[in-house]
Amino acid sequence: MERTKLEMKNISIEFPGVKALEGADFSLESGTIHALVGANGAGKSTLMKVLGGVNNHYTGQIYLNGDPIEIRSPKDSKEKGIEIVYQEVDTALIPYLSVAENVMLNSIVNKMGKKQLVNWKNIRKEAREMLNSLNINVDVTKPASELSLAEKQMVLIARCVVEKCKFLILDEPTAPLSNTETEELFEVVRDLAKQGVGIVFISHRLNELYEICEDITIMKDGKVVKSMPFSRDLKANTIVEYMLGRKYDDVYVKKPCKIGKPLLEVSNLTESNNKVKDINMYVREGEIVGIAGLVGAGKTELCKTLFGCYKYDGTIKLKNENIHMKSPRKAVKHGMALIPEERRKEGVLVTDPVYANITISALKKYTNKISVINKKKEKKDSKEMISGLGIKTPSENQKVSLLSGGNQQKVVVAKWLNSASDVYIYDEPTKGIDVGAKQDMYELIEDLAAQGKGAIYATCEFQELLSICDRIYVMYDGQIVKELGVKETTEKELLYYSTGGK
């Protein structure tokens, strides 16, 4: 099969106050899987959005088989056979349309644009055939709103294949997926490569890249620092050191911290829809308590129930006082904070500036008697928080949507630091952020624990739990099935109980 080559040379792009790309080179051949990695803010997504026609004010040149091409709009990108599946899959699907309609969306729009009748039976048939060819088992009549994140991703990939894409860019595709769902995605990606599709695979999970990628490009601060074949001899630590520009120790060692009296005590907690059942747990001052479990175990539901998002039966005690968490507002009032898994959807106001996000949980501090907000004080406090947490932003006025994933996560944490909470609930706090930002997050959590705050750290990344926590509760099917001390357990044992082991 003759290979098609896509090349980007000397690509640069600026946004207000930020040079996002500087002389970046990247090349991809059809039929290959190419890893693109870098720390948060390195420019990976920005570079790929140039190929997608979203960042159209770039300088430099793009070539297809040696011929110069212009990509200044998503339409230009599609015409050249380039498709992107972004990390926020929800925004790319129309929730009230069926799977079939979402897969065949562009075909439907084209027919309607030409005032042609749409044969809905054929639409469903073609969508089913496309999904079957990719070994994707999803009911084509199901509304997109009812799909899991993994299914939504597969539907978007199927849509790209329907469009006969030559190059497919996957931005953090495995971030929300379980191990099983990740393996299923890998099978689809391998099949597409065999069919001649060139694939860019952006991921912070370096161990996954060894399974499927043939080449790797590493970025730092808007520049390409290394591009080479990806072999098993290439050590993950070496990749990380290129990403960070410094030596890196991949074993995080938690600093000792004094554990005090109980802060949060939960007894017989059952969420009204039985997504979490009969939960008994406690968190003490200065303690970081892990919640281990695979995707679907009920970790997120537990976090949200504790934060007042769902109705429940049972008892929640905060500082030895019975509290009924009727709402998130009530939870905040009593000193609870939630850093949610879906940070863009639930943790930040993406179209608002950084300073407004940081101060939103403590607006009383910034309003006078007639509820007029003192923006000068908001910005002053926000600047201090930005500096203290190392949030990379040109100014406190920058829109949160323009920050990298790791910096968005820091903004979520900054919001709650500003509210002086007592118990911090972290739901998959390192999802989609790089190794450097992960260490920053660990240190933030430890600093809060040193101040006598309590933390709940829920994740399916078991190595993280062993690095940062004092104790771990393991969840399976909505219940806590085991409590383990970090020093007495292993990743293997956590996985055993997480999969239903007795």
N, C-alpha and C positions, 0 to 999 in steps of 0.2 A: 504494500500500500504506500503510495507516494505521500510524503509528509508535507504538511503546510506549516510554515513558520511565521509566528507573530513576534515582532520585535518593537521594543520601546527604547528610544535612545535620547539621553540627556534631557529627561523630563523634569521640569521644574514648575512649581505652582505656589502662589502665595494667597493667604487669606489675611484680613485685617490684623496686623500685628504678629503674624505667624508665617514663617517660610516653611511650608509643610513638606515640600519635595525640592531637592536640590541636585540636579544632574543625575537623576536615577536612570539606570539601564536595566531592562528586564527582557527575557526572551522565553518563548514557549513553543513547543512543537506539538502538532496533533498526535494523538495516540500516547501521550506521556502524562504522568501525574507529577506536578511540580509543587513542592512545598514553598510557601512564602511565610517567613516568620520574622518576628521583631518584638521589642517591648511595646507596651501601649504608647501610642503617639509616635511610633517609628515611621509611619507613613504607608503601611501596608494597604489599608482600606482606601486611603486617598489615591494611591497609585492605581488600584484596580477600578476606582470610580472614574479615573481618566479613561480607561478602556471601556467603561460602561456609558460614557458620554455624559455623566453627571457633573464631573469637574471639567468644564469645557474651556476654561481660560488658561490652560497649560501652555508652556512653551516646550519646544523639543519636537521630535518626530516619531511617528509610528509607521512601521512597515509591515506589509503582508506579502510574504514570498519575495521580499526585496523591493517591492513597489511601495512608494510613500502613500499613505492614506490619511484622511482627516476624520477624526471622531469628535464631533462637537455637540452631539445630542444622543439620547438613548436610541433614537430611530437610526442614526448612523451606525451605532454599535450593533444593533440587531441585524441590519442589512449586511454587516460583515461577518455575521454568524457568532457574535459574542454575547453570552448571557451571564447574568450574575444572580446568585441566590444569596441575599443579604442575611445577616445574623437575625434581624428582627423579622421573622417570617410572617408574623401576623399582619404586618402592614402591606404585604404583597398579595394577600388573598382577600377576596370579597366574602366576608363571613356568611352572608345569607344565601350565597349561591352554592350549588352542589359541587361535589368533587369534579364531576364531568365538565361542568360549566367553567370551573376554574382552570382545569387542564387545557381546555379548548378555547379559552377566553379570547385570544387574539384572532382565531379563526371566526368566532361568532361576531366579534366587533367588525372584522373585515367584510363579512357577508352583510351585516346590517348597514355598514357604510356604503355598500354598493346596492342597497335596497333589494337584497336577495332574501328569499325565504330560508329560514334556518330549520333543517331537519333534525329535531331534537333526539329522535331515535338514533340517527347516525352519529350525533355528537356523543351520546352515551356509549355507543358501540366503539367508536374510535378511541375514546378515553380509556375504556376498559382494555382494549387491545394494547394501547401504549403502556398502561400500568402493568399488564400481564407480561409484556416483553421485558420489563425491568424487574420482574418478580416482586412487584409491589401489590400486596393484598389489601386493597381499600375499596369499600362499597362506593361506587361512583354516584349513587343517588343521595349519599349522606351530605348534609350541609357542612361547609368548611369549618364553621364555628364549633362543631362537635368532634373535630379531629384532635389527636394528640399533637404535640410539637413535632415529634418524629414523622408522623403522617403528613403534616403540613409541609414539612421539608421535602418529602418524597413527591408530593403533588406538585410543588414548584419545580423540582428537577424534571418531572414528567412534562410539565409545560415547556421547559427549555428544550427538551428533546423533540417535542412536537414541532417546535419552531426550527428544527434541523440545525441546532447549534453546532458550530465547529470547535468553539472554545467555551468552557464552562468554569466560572469562578465561584468557589464555595467559601464564604466568609464565616469562619468559626462554626462549621456545620455540626460538630459533635458536642458543643458546649452544653446543650440541654438534654443530651441523650444518655440513656443507660448503656451498659456494656453490650447488651444484646442488640439494641437499636443501632449502636455504632457499628457493630459487625455487619448488620444488614445494609447500612449505608455504604460501607466499604465494598460489599459485593456489587452494589449498583455502580459505584465509581469505577471499579475494576472493569466491569462489563462495558461501560461507556468508553473507557480508554481502549479496550480491544476493538471497539467499533470505530476508532479513529478520532474520538473527541479528545482535545487537549484540555487538561484540567489543572486549575490553580487551586491548591488546598491551603487555606489560611487557618492556622491553629496554634494555640498556646500549649496544647497537650503533645509535647515533643515525642513521647513514647509511641503515640499512634502513628506518627509520620514514618517511622521505620517500617511499618507494615505495608504501606502502599506507595510511597513516593520514590521517584527515581532521581530527581534533582532537587536542589534546595537553594533558595535565595534568602539571604539574611539582611535585614534593614536596621538602621539606627539613625535617629534624628533626621529623617527625610532622605537619607542616602543609602545606597546599596553598599554594604561593607564586604560581602562575600557571596559568590555564586559558584556552585560546584555540583558534581554528581553526589547523590546521597547514598552512602554505603553504610553497612552495619558497623564498619570500623570507626565511623565518625561518632565520637562520644557526645552525649547530650550536654555534658558540662562545657565542652568546646563550643557548641552552638550557643549556649547561654552566655558564655564569655564574649562572643562576637556581638550578641544582642545588647549586652549591658556595657561593653567596653571596659570590663574589669574582671578580676578573678571572682569566682562564685563557688560557695560551699552549699551544696544542695541539701544538706541536713540542717534543719532549723532546730535549735535547742532552746526550749522555753526557760526563761529566767525564773528562779524561785520567787514565790509571792506568798505573803501571809494570808491564810484563809481564816475568815472571821465567822460571825454568827449567821444563821439562815436569813436570806433576803427574800427569796421567793419559795413558797411551798405549795405544791399542787397535789390535790387528793381526789381520786376517783373522777377525773375529768373525762367527760364523753361529749364530743361534738354532736350537735343535733341531728346531723345526717350520718352519724356513725363512721365518719372518715377517720376519727381518732377515738379510741375506746379505753376507758378505765386507766387513764394516765396518772401515775404516782411518781413524783420527782421533786427535787429541791435544788436550789442554787444558793451558795453562801457568798458572803462578802469576799471579794478578791478571787473568786473561783471561776474558771472557764469550764463549762460543762458541755460536752459534745453530744450531738444527736446523730447517730450513724444510721444509715439505711439506704437502700437502693431507690431508684426513681419509682414513685408510686407507693412508697412505704408509709407515707403520711407525715413526713417531716414538715413540709410547707403548711399543711393543714394544722398541725400542732402549733407552729409558730404564729399563724394567723389567729387561731383560737385564743391563745394566750394574750394576743394583742387586741382582742375584742372585735375581730372581724366576723366571727361566727357565734351563733348561740350555742350554749353548752349547759350541761348539768355537772355538778361537782363543786369543789372548793378551791379558790385561789387565795392564798395569803401573801401579802406583801408587807414586809417589816412587821410581821406578827399580827397584821390587821386583815380581817376578811374583806376582800374586794370583789365586787361583781363587775367584770369587764363587759359592760353593755355595748361598748363601742370603742374604736381606736381613740376617739377624743378622751374618753374616760381613762383609757390605758395611759395616754400621754400625761394626763393630769396627775396620775399616781406614780409617774416616774418610769414608765416603760418606753422602750424605743425599738423599732423594727427596721432592720436593713433588709429589704425584700429581695427575693431571687430575681424577679423581673424589674430591675432598677429603672429602666427607661419607661416602663409602663406604670409602675407603682411607687418608685422611689424618688423620682425627680420630675420637675416641670421642665421638659426639654426645650421648650421655646422661650423660657424665661432666663434672665441672666444668672450667673453664678451667685452673686450676692443675695438675690431674692430667694434662691433655694436654700442658702445657708441660714437665713434668718426666719424662714417661714414657720418653723416649729416653736419659735419664741417671740412672736410678734408683739406681745405685751411689753417687752423690753424696749420696743422701738416706737410705741404709740403714745400720744399725749392723752389728756382727759377727753378730748373730742375725737379720739381715734384717728388722728392724722399721723402718718408714719414719718419718722425722722430718717430720711434716706441717707443723710450724711453719716449718721451713727451706724446705720446698717452697713454701709460700704467700709467704714473704718474697722468695725469688728470683723467683717468678712475678709478684709485684706490680711488681718492678723491670723485668721484661721487658714487662709490660703497659704501663707508663709509657713505657719507651724506644721501643716500637714503635707507641705511640698506638692500642692496641687498645681499642675502645669497648665497655666492659662495666661494669655497676654494681659488680661486685666479682670477685675471682678465684674465687669460689664459684659463679658463674653457669654454668648448663649451656651447653655449646657450641652445642647445637641452637637456642638462643634468640638467638644472635648473627647478624648479617647475614653475607652471603657473603664480603664483603671482610675482615671481622674474623675469620671462621673461617679464611680463608687466612693471615692474620697469625699465628694460633695455630699453624698447621702450620709456618710459618717459625720461630716462636719455639721450638718443640719442637726443631728441629735446631740453632738457634743455641746452645741450652743444651747440646748434645752436642759442641760444638767440632769440627765436621767440616771436612774439607779440600776436598772436591769436592761442590758442591750441584747437583743435577739438578732442573730446573724443567720440568714437563710442563704446558703450557697454564696458566701461573700466573695469568693475568689473566682466565680464563674466568669470566663471570658477575659481574665486579666493576666498579665504576664508574670514571670517569676520574680522580677524585681518589685513590682507592685504588690505581689503576694507577701513578700517580706515586710514591706511597709505596712500592710494590713495587719499582719501578725503583731508588729511592734505597737501599733495603735491599740489593739485589743489588750495587749499586755500592760500598756501604760494605764488604761482605764481600770484594769484589775488591780494594779498597784495603788490606785486611789480608793480601793474598797468597793468598786462597782462589781456587779455580777454579770456574767455573759453566758448566753446559750449559743452554741456554734453548731448549726445543722448543715451537714454536707454528706455527699456520697464519695467524697475524696478521703478515704480512710487514713492515708498517710498524713494528711493535714491534721486530722483529729489527734493522731499519736504525737504530732509535733507541738501542738498548741494547747491541748486540753489537760485538765486534772483528772476528770472522770468522764466516762462515756456511757450514755444510754443507747441501746440498739433497738431500732424499730423494725417491725415486720407486720404488714397487713394492718396498719393503724394502731398497733399496740407496742408498748415497750416490753421486749422479751428478755432483756438482759441488762444488768448494770455492771460495768467493768472499770477497774482502776487502770489508768494508762500504763503504769509500770508493770502491771501483771498481764497485759494482753498483747496481741499481735494483729497485724493486718489480716492474716489468715483467719484468726478467730472472729474478728469483726465481720468478715465476709460470710463465715459459717452461720452465725446467728442472723445476719441480714437476709439470708436466703431461706430462712425457716428452720434452721438446725435446732435441735432440742438439746 
